[in-house]
Amino acid sequence: MARQAIQSADSCHEQYKGEFTMKKIEAIIKPFKLDELKETLQSLGITGMTVTEVRGFGRQKGHKEIYRGAEYQVDFIPKVKVEIVVKAELVDSVIQTIITCTKTGKIGDGKIFVMPIENVIRIRTGEQGEEAI
Amino acid sequence: MMSRKTQDTAADGLGLARELSLRADRIIHKLYSASHFQTSDLWCITALGGYGRQELCPHSDLDILFLIEKKLPNKEIEEGLRELLYPLWDKGFNASYSVRTVKETIVDAGKDFFLRTSLMDARHICGSASVRESFSKTLARDKTFNNAKRFIADLVAHTAKRHKKYGDTAYFLEPNIKDGHGGLRDYQSIMWVLKMFGVENNQIRSPLSSDDRDELVDAAGFMVKTRFLLHTRSGRKTDQMHMEFQEQLSTDMGYEPGPTDTAVEMFLKDFHTKALTIRSSIDSLLQYFSQPRSFRFFSFRKDKEFDLSSGLIDFTFPEHLHKDPLLIMKAFERMAKRGGTLSPMARSRIKELLKAGTDLNTDRLAYRIMLKILQSRNAQKALTDMVDTGVMEHLIPEFASVRAKTIFDVYHTFTVDIHSIHTVSELYRLHQEEDEAFRLCRDRDVLFFSAFLHDIGKGYGRPHAEKGAEIIRSIAERYGFDEEQLSKIVFLVRNHLVMADTKATGPGAWNEWKASLLRELYLRTSNIIEKGILRDRKNSTPLEEKWGELVKRSGTPDGAHLSGRLWALPQTYVLASDPNDIMRHLATSISLKGPDDIRMEVMHRRNHTILSIITRDRPGLFSLLTGVLALSRIDIISAQIFTWYDSTVVDTFRVLPPWQDYQEWDKLEELFKDCLSGKIDFETKLTSAQKLKNDEDKSMRGTGRPVLLIDNETSDFFTIIEVRAHKRTGLIHDISRSISSSGLEIHRAFLSRNSDLLSSVFYVVDSVGEKILDAHRQQEILTLVGTSIDSRA
């Protein structure tokens, strides 16, 4: 599964590799996995991230694996969104890390989105580009 | 009438859906055998809802109930679910599930109506036979679950709610196959009702004939196939036939263009016909079964013709109906006058008789009754039922060509038959609300007859007004109208002001100008042409009254200075305006200082504002005014513009300000002044403002063709340019600007809007005041205006 994820992420990157040197990675994960993920990413040298509490659902309509339940309703489940901007060459390893850290094999593990970044600016100093990451 | 073609389609549809369902079954069987479920005899896997009915479309939900006899440890449940559900999800099925004991299922069904109905279609897939037995037995015994009375009450409530939600006209243009009127939910509801009341297992006799049943199954099969193809085409779970899919769907369904219809129109014709079949059945059955049991079997409210005991209209002696078929028309007359619905049995009987070739129209009496029905309070329901049962086509064979006919352009919302019926009921409403106009019309038979059949030519291709006039003459002769009436009818249909039936084409607010336009129509019926030459003095009462009022007021000391100006007022302006407003406008007009002076009156109504702008005429004025409004982001709902004979222009706009509590009306007046005087170059401003708005508007635009016509017949003195298109910011300005830049002068304009469709009519002349009769010039104008609709340069 992970291999597939990385492979398809790769093919997406191919398109942009020449144009964008920075990428944003957005991961929607289960809340209890946040701490573990943060520490592992830090050990990779990722020094900044933004975290938001969000709610969402996917194909399984937000049903946890509980007994009974109202199958004709779609529910929001609390999740955490982690956003990081990295240099393009780091994307693969970051994705791998996120998957390893957060995967439980159960429904609701979440998704990772990769987007190109046009520019990054540090407000205090005015630095731009990769230096500002 | 089921053609071979539609029977095939129905079979196709149900066949495809069953195939998919069997595939899902096979997968589940396999997964079950490989799972640890097998070892225990504790689980039973049951399909519910659509999957239970074996009616699966590619992106339908797969409703699965995991039944157990008694509660199991969560861990065990989770493991089992993962073995079965994850592969299903991964294969792309939208599986939704629940795990319940048999007891819990029944209890939950008592509280959740949707669960309850989905259980009615429960189908065992695999698993423990004993759990299955237990489930069937418990379900059969449970009093709450089998309480038919409560069921029908709940069903009626839910159906009403659903119909309200999906009854908007937007859903007529883009029907929702599942939840819309006459869609699959309605069909399912019919099946549930029949099951619940014991019709399925022959406990009671069916109120539907076997022909009725066949027709319904055929209609349902058609819907299933359409839905199946829609899911396939759209690649997702969408049950609404968005415009963008309609053409492709019609091809997929095997439709080809006909002599007068496109493939899409033919597809939609079948669609709407079948939807009406389903809809009529459900309405009738719900009412029928809602009546207390005793009412259905013991008659105590009947006369020799009709039996109303069940609350529905039934024939007292249905077996004798073929001897006195006029009773059928009388039943509809009763419906039209006093309300009510036909019982399912009555409907069946009527259809049977028609099929057997009985003539309903003995001694033209049916025609007499028809005219009465048209002018009754509840005409709409009666006429709709007449169409659905086939009685309408029997009486008026020409009606077949407009049955369920969709006109595929951006403006028409309803099918032609429904539109015609609405026109009649609108006319009735007008009678109730604006009696004055009606007093003018001496021959209501003529009026209602013409209104109902004014679009009869639409089934025969364009131009339909001329063709319609021909057809209606022969129909009217059959109805026994005399020569004078015949010529009136033909005149009305040939010249029916398209704007006059605008409300019935798609609902929306009934605007002042439409009412005034309709008054003009009545006046013309009585031979008054619009520039005011009164041929028939007897019919000029409202106009005369208004003039009288004006003269009186200008006879007073206060109004004396205005009396010299009365000659400047056009007849249509006087007719359309309140005398108070007229006096005020006159006073304002006199006080204008020079050609750049402009006055604006603001009047607030509950949900919109009325702006009256008075100024001197100049080329391109209307375009300038609408441009300023666009710039200020003020939304024009409707407009009436009049040019007086002394070149005073009185433009009345009904508008919506860009936000609530908008207080910048003074600034607006200033802006008008500055733009008129040239102090502000508003063209530049407008172009830059428009750039921002363009993208937003683009996403909201529909895919229908705009309508653009030049009409030299309706008015003796003006060429009429008619434009109907999707609204966007600045559209009116662009259209009017292109008209002005063609060298034309706009003397009168009427605008109105239904949701986002703008409809506009411009009365124009060229620079020397003549109509534009040269075909080449007309084409140039059409091209220029057409371009202006599409883009902002």
Contacts between the chains, C-beta under 8 A, distances in Angstrom:
chain1	res1	chain2	res2	distance
A	59	B	89	5.7
A	59	B	94	6.4
A	60	B	85	7.9
A	60	B	89	6.7
A	60	B	96	7.7
A	61	B	96	6.0
A	63	B	96	7.4
A	63	B	97	7.7
A	65	B	77	7.5
A	65	B	78	4.9
A	65	B	81	6.0
A	65	B	82	7.9
A	66	B	74	7.9
A	67	B	71	7.6
A	67	B	74	6.7
A	67	B	77	6.5
A	67	B	99	5.5
A	67	B	100	7.9
A	68	B	98	6.0
A	68	B	99	6.5
A	68	B	100	5.7
A	68	B	104	6.5
A	68	B	108	7.3
A	69	B	98	5.4
A	69	B	99	7.9
A	70	B	98	7.9
A	70	B	112	6.8
A	70	B	115	8.0
A	71	B	63	6.8
A	71	B	96	4.8
A	71	B	97	6.4
A	71	B	98	4.6
A	71	B	115	7.7
A	72	B	96	7.7
A	72	B	112	7.5
A	72	B	114	4.8
A	72	B	115	7.0
A	72	B	118	7.9
A	106	B	82	7.4
A	107	B	85	7.9
A	107	B	86	7.2
A	107	B	89	7.7
